[in-house]
Amino acid sequence: MSKPFRGFTLVEVLVVTVILSMLMALALASLRSHIQRARLVQALNRVEHADRLGRTLARRDHRSQRLVLDRERGIIELQPLSNSIKPASRHRWRLPAGITLETVLDEAGVGQGDRHEVVISSNGISASYAVALRAADLPPRWLVTLGLSGQQLRLERQADVDGMFPR
């Protein structure tokens, strides 16, 4: 007659624990890549939105706007060009965690320093510019804004952007 089952041995429990740990590590690595991509798209959407809102407010209020891209702090800020406007009329967006504002290009070339300003005139026109955003393990994604029309293009290759802006 066989003995009644009393449970699992320590070795069996350890083997199952190791296998589950390995599966979790693989799943988390895959999930992290998807999260980074989603945050990168969210950051691109924020820059797009800031530019569109700036153009809309400039046309509506007949007042130039300043779009500030702050690389060091990871902030996008939209503010009226005139300092007489109350601070409540400023708009500010923070880039998602793990996303950096890598490069800003305009007609003059690579933006110098940690702050880059794009002036949107009272009729909603600005200079053309390109913004490169990067997540840790992914190549940079570019958002190119054509100043006259406000049309925005999302590009993945540096070579596509290089032909548009001098360096």
C-alpha positions as CSV (number, residue, x, y, z in Angstrom):
1,M,0.0,0.0,0.0
2,S,1.3,3.5,-0.9
3,K,1.8,6.3,1.6
4,P,-0.6,9.2,1.5
5,F,0.6,12.4,-0.3
6,R,1.9,14.9,2.2
7,G,3.0,17.8,0.0
8,F,5.8,18.9,-2.2
9,T,9.5,18.5,-1.4
10,L,11.7,21.5,-1.0
11,V,13.5,20.8,-4.2
12,E,10.2,20.7,-6.2
13,V,9.1,24.0,-4.7
14,L,12.5,25.6,-5.6
15,V,12.4,24.3,-9.2
16,V,8.9,25.7,-9.7
17,T,10.0,29.1,-8.1
18,V,13.0,29.4,-10.4
19,I,11.0,28.6,-13.5
20,L,8.3,31.1,-12.6
21,S,11.0,33.8,-11.8
22,M,12.5,33.2,-15.3
23,L,9.1,33.6,-17.0
24,M,8.4,36.8,-15.0
25,A,11.7,38.3,-16.0
26,L,11.0,37.6,-19.7
27,A,7.5,39.1,-19.4
28,L,8.7,42.2,-17.7
29,A,11.5,42.8,-20.3
30,S,8.9,42.6,-23.0
31,L,6.4,44.8,-21.1
32,R,9.0,47.5,-20.4
33,S,9.6,47.9,-24.2
34,H,5.9,48.4,-24.8
35,I,5.7,50.9,-21.9
36,Q,8.6,52.9,-23.3
37,R,7.0,53.0,-26.7
38,A,3.7,54.2,-25.2
39,R,5.4,56.9,-23.2
40,L,7.3,58.1,-26.3
41,V,4.1,58.4,-28.3
42,Q,2.5,60.2,-25.3
43,A,5.5,62.7,-25.3
44,L,5.1,63.3,-29.1
45,N,1.4,63.9,-28.6
46,R,2.2,66.5,-25.9
47,V,4.5,68.4,-28.2
48,E,2.0,68.3,-31.0
49,H,-0.8,69.5,-28.7
50,A,1.3,72.4,-27.3
51,D,2.1,73.6,-30.9
52,R,-1.5,73.3,-32.1
53,L,-2.8,75.1,-29.0
54,G,-0.2,77.8,-29.4
55,R,-1.3,78.4,-33.0
56,T,-5.0,78.4,-32.0
57,L,-4.5,80.8,-29.1
58,A,-2.3,83.1,-31.2
59,R,-5.0,83.4,-33.9
60,R,-7.9,83.7,-31.4
61,D,-6.4,86.3,-29.1
62,H,-4.4,88.1,-31.9
63,R,-1.3,87.7,-29.6
64,S,2.0,86.0,-30.3
65,Q,2.8,82.9,-28.2
66,R,6.1,81.4,-27.1
67,L,6.6,77.6,-27.1
68,V,9.4,76.8,-24.7
69,L,11.1,73.4,-25.0
70,D,13.2,72.9,-21.8
71,R,15.5,69.9,-22.3
72,E,17.0,70.0,-18.8
73,R,13.7,69.9,-16.9
74,G,11.8,67.9,-19.5
75,I,9.0,70.6,-19.7
76,I,7.1,72.0,-22.6
77,E,5.6,75.4,-21.8
78,L,3.3,77.6,-23.8
79,Q,3.1,81.3,-22.8
80,P,1.9,84.6,-24.3
81,L,4.8,86.6,-25.7
82,S,3.6,89.6,-23.8
83,N,4.6,89.6,-20.1
84,S,1.5,91.6,-19.1
85,I,-0.7,88.5,-19.3
86,K,-1.5,86.8,-16.0
87,P,0.4,83.6,-15.2
88,A,-2.8,81.5,-15.4
89,S,-2.8,81.8,-19.2
90,R,0.4,79.7,-19.3
91,H,0.2,76.0,-20.2
92,R,2.8,73.5,-19.1
93,W,3.3,69.8,-19.9
94,R,5.9,67.5,-18.4
95,L,7.5,64.8,-20.5
96,P,6.6,61.2,-19.3
97,A,9.1,59.4,-17.1
98,G,12.0,58.0,-19.0
99,I,11.6,60.3,-22.0
100,T,14.1,62.9,-22.8
101,L,14.0,65.8,-25.2
102,E,17.2,65.0,-27.1
103,T,17.5,67.6,-29.9
104,V,15.7,70.6,-31.2
105,L,16.5,71.8,-34.8
106,D,15.3,74.9,-36.5
107,E,16.3,76.9,-39.6
108,A,19.4,78.1,-37.8
109,G,20.5,74.6,-37.1
110,V,20.8,72.7,-33.8
111,G,19.3,74.5,-30.8
112,Q,22.0,75.6,-28.3
113,G,21.5,75.2,-24.6
114,D,18.8,73.5,-22.6
115,R,16.0,75.9,-23.6
116,H,14.7,76.4,-27.1
117,E,12.0,78.9,-27.9
118,V,9.6,78.9,-30.8
119,V,7.7,82.1,-31.4
120,I,4.3,81.7,-32.9
121,S,3.1,85.0,-34.4
122,S,-0.4,86.4,-33.9
123,N,-1.5,84.9,-37.2
124,G,-0.4,81.4,-36.1
125,I,2.8,81.1,-38.1
126,S,6.2,80.1,-36.7
127,A,9.6,79.0,-38.0
128,S,9.8,75.3,-38.9
129,Y,11.4,73.1,-36.3
130,A,12.1,69.5,-35.4
131,V,12.2,67.8,-32.0
132,A,13.8,64.5,-31.2
133,L,12.4,62.6,-28.3
134,R,14.1,59.4,-26.9
135,A,13.2,56.6,-24.6
136,A,16.1,54.8,-22.9
137,D,16.3,51.7,-25.1
138,L,14.7,53.0,-28.3
139,P,16.0,55.1,-31.2
140,P,14.8,58.7,-31.2
141,R,11.5,59.7,-32.8
142,W,11.3,63.0,-34.6
143,L,8.4,65.4,-34.7
144,V,8.8,68.0,-37.5
145,T,6.5,71.0,-37.5
146,L,6.3,73.0,-40.7
147,G,6.0,76.6,-39.5
148,L,3.8,78.2,-42.2
149,S,1.1,75.5,-42.3
150,G,1.5,74.0,-38.9
151,Q,1.6,70.5,-40.4
152,Q,3.3,68.0,-38.3
153,L,5.2,64.9,-39.4
154,R,6.5,62.0,-37.3
155,L,9.7,60.6,-38.5
156,E,11.8,57.7,-37.3
157,R,15.0,58.2,-39.2
158,Q,17.6,60.9,-38.6
159,A,18.4,61.0,-42.4
160,D,14.8,62.1,-43.2
161,V,15.3,65.1,-40.8
162,D,18.8,66.0,-42.0
163,G,17.6,67.1,-45.4
164,M,15.2,69.6,-43.9
165,F,17.4,71.4,-41.5
166,P,21.1,72.5,-41.7
167,R,23.5,71.4,-39.0
